[in-house]
Amino acid sequence: MLQLNYIREKKDEAIARLAIKNFDARPVLEQVLELDNDRRKTQNELDAILNEANTLAKQVGELYKSGKKAEGDELKNKSASLKENSKKLEEKLAVIEEQQHKLLVTVPNTPNMQVPKGKTPEENENVYQEGEIPKLYDGAKPHWELASQYDLIDFELGVKLTGAGFPVYKGKMARLQRALINYFLDKATAAGYLEIQPPIMVNEASGYATGQLPDKEGQMYHSTIDNLYLIPTAEVPITNIYRDVIVKADQLPIKNCGYTPCFRREAGSYGAHVRGLNRLHQFDKVEIVQIAHPDKSYEALEEMRNYVAGLLRELELPFRILKLCGGDMSFASALTYDFETYSAAQQKWLEVSSVSNFETFQSNRLKLRFKGADGKAVLAHTLNGSALALPRIVATMLENNQTAEGIRVPKVLVPYCGLEIIN
């Protein structure tokens, strides 16, 4: 959530930067400022009445002590009237603050000045590419056919048990899934991330704090009876560990990682581009999260970017890194790098990770702060990244490593799954 003082002091800058995300911020920010003027005026009136009521209360006590009951009663009645007025002002203030909050949570984060302008994914900036595009043998197949041929993934059984987008992993593929998760967690802990095993359902406050609500309300699975949400990513519960917390400056950066299943409704996703593992409603992912000092958060972002690149390099997958344009960025992000691997059988790039800096957008909602050098509480910066999400990693691994004899397992995974080839 944008900070009020930023909107007050730099409204035109906020409008210009949000235009890069193709968001017309002027009407809502002007409403926010109008409400803010009302709020401050009401707060000043309330403070004045409360001060006067406190002064009268002292005078009433002194008058009663000195035997001046009639004068004391008169001031007491006046004090009661002031209290009634203060109650009305408190109620008015609460309404204004609620209206202001409802507006603020609909405003996206302002993009960093590095973010390229653009409206579609085609306008993202390719900042890095590595690895050779595999040349497959004649008769090579897409991963959903390989999954059937080697009895690895049963998509139809998933439909029977739950519905489309909930595959069943079997035998060697179940083993490979587990191997990938353990490999990703081991790499993260070796890089200094503390492993967390969080709940996979969160309350409404957690959803609002990291920006999933109200922005992605329709994309989250919601248990209405308990008002709990199935998490779309481990970012949500892990980052919310620090909600309403003042951390110590010398603790920064705080680095956490966690494996969870993730759930996304992906409403409206149809067609060949979502076939097989390309887009699921439930999938496994290891997430990395950092809480960083504002002066060092972009160093942390580059560190996380290099870390994810290292994972893809070890998995022997060709990949590229895109700096997302304003129109393709998430609601909460200030700057995002997407990682894509090349699917040789499908002959297209598949997104496998996003690494983002949210600056103070999440921490303002979270009230996540640290004590600055002057002793004042300062908002920290939050960052996270997929390291990695499994489905499209598995898709490209199966497709790119297929041979006439079977599917080769990347060397780095062999100690984790005990398989060199799937046949």
C-alpha positions in Angstrom: 0.0 0.0 0.0 1.3 3.4 -0.9 2.3 5.7 2.0 0.0 8.6 2.6 2.8 11.1 3.0 4.2 10.0 -0.4 0.8 10.6 -2.0 0.5 14.0 -0.3 4.0 15.2 -1.2 4.4 13.6 -4.6 1.0 13.0 -6.0 1.9 13.9 -9.6 5.0 11.6 -9.5 2.8 8.7 -8.2 0.3 9.3 -11.0 3.1 9.4 -13.6 4.7 6.2 -12.3 1.4 4.3 -12.0 0.7 5.3 -15.6 3.6 2.9 -16.5 1.4 0.1 -15.1 -1.4 1.5 -17.3 -3.3 2.5 -14.1 -5.1 5.9 -14.1 -4.4 6.9 -10.5 -5.5 10.5 -10.6 -9.2 10.0 -9.6 -8.5 7.6 -6.7 -5.5 9.5 -5.4 -7.5 12.8 -5.4 -10.3 11.0 -3.5 -7.7 9.7 -1.0 -6.3 13.3 -0.5 -9.8 14.7 -0.1 -10.6 12.1 2.6 -7.2 12.8 4.1 -8.0 16.5 4.5 -11.3 15.5 6.1 -9.5 13.1 8.4 -6.9 15.6 9.5 -9.6 18.3 10.1 -11.7 15.9 12.1 -8.7 14.7 14.1 -7.8 18.3 14.9 -11.3 19.0 16.1 -11.3 15.9 18.1 -8.0 16.7 19.7 -9.2 20.2 20.6 -12.3 18.9 22.3 -10.4 16.2 24.2 -7.9 18.8 25.4 -10.8 21.0 26.5 -12.6 18.1 28.2 -9.4 17.2 30.1 -8.9 20.8 31.3 -12.6 21.0 32.4 -12.2 17.7 34.3 -9.4 19.2 36.3 -11.3 22.4 37.0 -14.4 20.4 38.0 -12.4 18.6 40.6 -10.9 21.7 42.0 -14.3 23.5 42.2 -15.8 20.5 44.1 -12.9 20.5 46.5 -13.3 24.2 47.2 -17.1 23.7 47.8 -18.3 25.4 44.7 -20.8 22.7 43.7 -23.0 24.8 41.5 -20.1 26.0 39.3 -18.7 22.5 39.3 -22.0 21.1 38.1 -22.2 23.6 35.3 -18.7 22.7 34.1 -19.5 19.0 34.5 -22.5 19.4 32.2 -20.3 21.2 29.7 -17.8 18.4 29.9 -20.5 15.8 29.3 -21.5 17.7 26.2 -17.9 17.8 25.0 -17.7 14.0 25.5 -20.8 13.5 23.4 -19.3 15.6 20.6 -16.0 13.7 20.9 -17.8 10.4 20.5 -19.5 11.6 17.3 -16.2 12.9 15.9 -14.5 9.5 16.7 -17.3 7.7 14.8 -16.9 10.1 11.9 -13.1 9.6 12.0 -13.5 5.9 11.9 -15.8 6.1 8.8 -13.3 8.4 7.0 -10.4 6.1 7.8 -12.2 3.1 6.5 -13.2 4.8 3.3 -9.6 6.0 2.8 -8.3 2.5 3.5 -10.7 0.9 1.0 -9.4 3.2 -1.7 -5.7 2.8 -0.9 -5.8 -1.0 -1.1 -7.1 -0.7 -4.7 -4.0 1.2 -5.8 -1.1 -0.8 -7.2 2.5 -0.3 -6.2 4.4 2.4 -8.1 7.0 0.8 -10.4 10.7 1.5 -10.0 12.2 4.0 -12.5 14.0 1.0 -14.1 10.8 -0.6 -15.3 10.3 -0.4 -19.1 7.1 1.0 -20.5 4.8 -1.4 -22.2 1.4 -3.0 -22.1 1.9 -6.7 -23.1 4.4 -9.5 -22.3 5.9 -8.9 -25.8 7.2 -5.6 -24.5 9.2 -7.1 -21.7 13.0 -6.5 -21.9 15.2 -9.5 -22.4 18.2 -8.7 -20.2 20.0 -12.1 -20.2 20.0 -15.4 -22.0 22.1 -18.5 -21.5 22.3 -22.1 -22.8 21.8 -23.7 -26.2 18.3 -24.6 -27.4 18.2 -28.4 -27.6 17.9 -30.2 -30.9 15.5 -33.1 -30.3 15.6 -36.4 -32.2 12.9 -37.2 -34.8 9.8 -38.4 -33.0 10.3 -36.3 -29.9 7.1 -35.6 -27.9 5.7 -32.9 -25.7 5.8 -33.7 -21.9 2.1 -34.8 -21.7 2.7 -37.5 -24.2 6.0 -38.5 -22.5 4.1 -38.6 -19.1 1.7 -41.1 -20.6 4.3 -43.2 -22.4 6.4 -43.7 -19.3 3.4 -43.7 -16.9 4.6 -40.7 -14.9 1.7 -38.3 -14.7 -2.0 -39.2 -14.9 -4.0 -36.1 -15.9 -7.3 -37.9 -16.3 -7.1 -39.5 -12.9 -6.6 -36.0 -11.5 -9.8 -34.9 -13.2 -11.6 -37.9 -11.7 -10.4 -37.1 -8.2 -10.7 -33.3 -8.2 -10.9 -31.6 -11.6 -8.7 -30.3 -14.4 -5.4 -28.8 -13.3 -4.9 -31.3 -10.5 -2.6 -34.0 -11.9 -1.5 -37.2 -10.1 2.2 -37.9 -10.1 3.2 -41.6 -10.1 6.2 -43.7 -9.5 9.4 -42.2 -10.8 7.8 -38.9 -11.4 6.6 -38.7 -7.7 10.2 -39.5 -6.8 11.5 -36.8 -9.1 9.1 -34.2 -7.7 10.4 -35.0 -4.2 14.0 -34.8 -5.4 13.5 -31.4 -6.9 11.9 -30.0 -3.7 14.7 -31.4 -1.6 17.3 -30.1 -4.0 15.8 -26.6 -4.0 15.5 -26.5 -0.2 19.1 -27.7 0.3 20.4 -25.0 -2.1 18.4 -22.3 -0.3 19.6 -23.3 3.1 23.2 -23.4 1.9 22.6 -19.9 0.6 21.7 -18.7 4.0 17.9 -19.0 3.9 16.2 -20.3 7.1 13.7 -23.0 6.1 10.1 -22.4 7.2 7.2 -24.9 7.0 4.2 -22.6 7.1 0.4 -23.2 7.0 -1.1 -23.5 3.6 -4.2 -21.6 4.6 -4.2 -18.0 5.7 -6.7 -15.6 7.1 -8.0 -12.5 5.4 -5.5 -10.2 7.3 -2.6 -12.1 5.8 -4.0 -11.9 2.3 -4.4 -8.1 2.6 -1.0 -7.6 4.1 0.9 -9.0 1.1 -1.4 -7.6 -1.5 -3.3 -10.7 -2.7 -6.5 -9.2 -1.4 -8.5 -7.5 -2.7 -6.5 -7.7 -6.0 -6.6 -11.4 -6.6 -9.6 -12.4 -4.5 -11.3 -14.2 -7.5 -8.1 -16.2 -8.2 -7.8 -17.6 -4.7 -9.6 -20.7 -3.3 -11.7 -19.5 -0.4 -13.1 -21.6 2.5 -16.1 -19.3 3.2 -17.2 -21.0 6.4 -13.9 -20.2 8.2 -13.0 -17.3 5.9 -9.6 -18.8 5.2 -7.7 -18.8 1.8 -5.6 -21.5 0.3 -2.2 -19.9 -0.4 -1.2 -19.1 -4.0 2.4 -19.0 -2.9 4.5 -19.5 0.3 5.3 -15.8 0.1 2.0 -15.0 1.8 2.4 -16.9 5.1 6.2 -16.5 5.3 6.1 -12.7 4.8 3.2 -12.4 7.3 5.4 -13.9 10.0 6.7 -10.3 10.3 3.3 -8.6 10.3 3.1 -5.9 13.1 6.8 -6.6 14.0 9.7 -4.2 14.5 12.8 -6.1 13.7 16.3 -5.1 14.7 18.4 -3.3 12.1 21.3 -5.7 12.6 19.0 -8.6 11.8 18.7 -7.4 8.2 18.6 -9.0 5.7 16.2 -11.6 7.0 16.2 -14.6 4.6 13.6 -17.3 4.7 12.6 -20.1 2.4 9.8 -22.6 2.3 8.2 -25.4 0.4 4.5 -25.5 0.0 1.8 -26.7 -2.4 0.3 -23.7 -4.1 -3.3 -23.2 -5.2 -4.6 -20.9 -8.0 -8.0 -20.9 -9.6 -6.6 -19.5 -12.8 -10.1 -18.5 -13.8 -10.5 -18.1 -17.6 -7.4 -20.0 -18.6 -8.2 -22.3 -21.5 -6.6 -23.5 -24.7 -3.5 -25.4 -25.9 -1.1 -23.0 -24.1 -2.3 -24.4 -20.7 -2.1 -28.1 -21.7 -0.4 -30.6 -19.5 1.8 -29.0 -16.8 1.8 -25.5 -18.4 -0.8 -24.2 -16.1 -2.2 -26.0 -13.0 -4.6 -25.2 -10.1 -2.3 -27.0 -7.6 1.5 -27.2 -7.9 4.6 -27.4 -5.7 7.0 -24.6 -5.2 10.0 -23.5 -3.1 9.9 -19.8 -2.3 12.6 -17.5 -1.1 11.8 -14.3 0.9 14.0 -11.5 2.1 13.3 -8.6 4.4 15.9 -6.0 3.5 17.2 -2.5 4.5 15.8 0.0 2.0 19.3 1.0 1.0 20.2 -2.5 0.1 17.1 -4.1 -1.3 18.1 -3.8 -5.0 21.4 -5.5 -4.1 19.3 -8.2 -2.6 17.2 -8.4 -5.7 20.3 -8.9 -7.9 21.5 -11.6 -5.4 18.2 -13.4 -5.7 18.3 -13.1 -9.5 21.8 -14.6 -9.6 20.7 -17.4 -7.2 17.8 -18.5 -9.4 20.0 -18.4 -12.5 22.4 -20.7 -10.7 19.6 -23.3 -10.1 18.6 -23.3 -13.8 22.3 -23.6 -14.8 22.7 -26.6 -12.6 19.6 -28.2 -14.0 21.2 -27.8 -17.4 18.2 -25.8 -18.8 18.5 -23.0 -21.4 16.9 -19.9 -19.8 16.4 -16.2 -20.3 15.7 -13.4 -17.8 13.1 -10.7 -18.6 12.6 -7.4 -16.9 8.9 -7.0 -16.9 7.3 -3.9 -18.5 4.7 -1.9 -16.5 1.7 -3.6 -18.1 2.9 -7.1 -17.3 3.9 -6.5 -13.7 2.0 -7.7 -10.6 -0.2 -5.4 -8.5 2.3 -5.3 -5.6 5.7 -5.3 -7.4 8.0 -2.4 -7.9 10.4 -4.4 -10.2 10.2 -7.9 -11.4 12.5 -10.3 -13.2 10.8 -13.3 -14.9 12.8 -16.4 -15.7 11.8 -18.6 -18.6 13.1 -21.9 -19.8 12.9 -23.1 -23.4 10.6 -26.0 -24.1 12.1 -27.7 -27.1 9.1 -30.0 -27.9 6.6 -27.2 -27.6 9.1 -24.7 -29.2 8.3 -21.9 -26.8 9.5 -20.2 -23.7 7.8 -21.1 -20.4 7.9 -18.9 -17.3 9.4 -20.8 -14.3 10.2 -18.0 -11.8 9.5 -14.4 -10.8 11.8 -12.5 -8.5 10.4 -9.2 -7.2 11.2 -6.2 -5.0 8.1 -4.7 -3.4 10.0 -1.9 -1.7 7.7 -0.6 1.1 4.4 -1.6 -0.5 3.9 -4.8 1.5 5.7 -3.6 4.6 3.3 -0.6 4.9 0.4 -3.0 4.9 2.3 -5.4 7.2 3.5 -2.6 9.5 6.9 -4.3 9.2 9.5 -1.9 10.5 13.0 -1.6 11.9 14.6 1.0 14.1 16.7 3.5 12.1 19.9 5.2 13.2 17.9 8.0 14.8 15.8 5.5 16.7 12.7 6.0 14.6 10.8 3.1 13.1 11.4 2.8 9.4 9.5 0.6 6.9 11.7 -2.3 5.6 11.7 -3.6 2.0 10.3 -7.0 1.1 11.4 -9.3 -1.7 10.5 -12.8 -2.9 11.1 -15.2 -5.7 10.2 -18.7 -6.9 13.2 -20.9 -6.4 11.6 -22.8 -8.1 8.1 -23.7 -9.1 8.0 -27.3 -10.3 5.5 -27.9 -13.1 7.2 -26.0 -16.0 10.6 -27.0 -14.8 9.5 -30.6 -15.0 7.9 -30.0 -18.4 11.1 -28.6 -19.9 13.3 -31.3 -18.2 11.2 -34.1 -19.7 11.0 -32.6 -23.1 14.6 -31.3 -23.4 16.2 -34.5 -22.0 14.3 -37.1 -24.0 16.2 -39.6 -26.1 15.2 -42.7 -28.0 16.4 -44.7 -24.9 14.5 -42.7 -22.3 14.5 -39.4 -20.4 17.9 -38.3 -19.0 17.9 -37.0 -15.4 20.1 -33.9 -14.8 23.3 -34.9 -13.0 22.6 -32.7 -10.0 19.3 -34.6 -9.2 20.7 -38.1 -9.5 21.9 -38.2 -5.8 18.4 -37.0 -4.8 16.3 -39.5 -6.7 18.7 -42.4 -7.5 17.8 -42.3 -11.2 20.0 -41.5 -14.2 17.4 -42.2 -16.8 13.6 -42.7 -16.9 12.6 -45.5 -19.2 
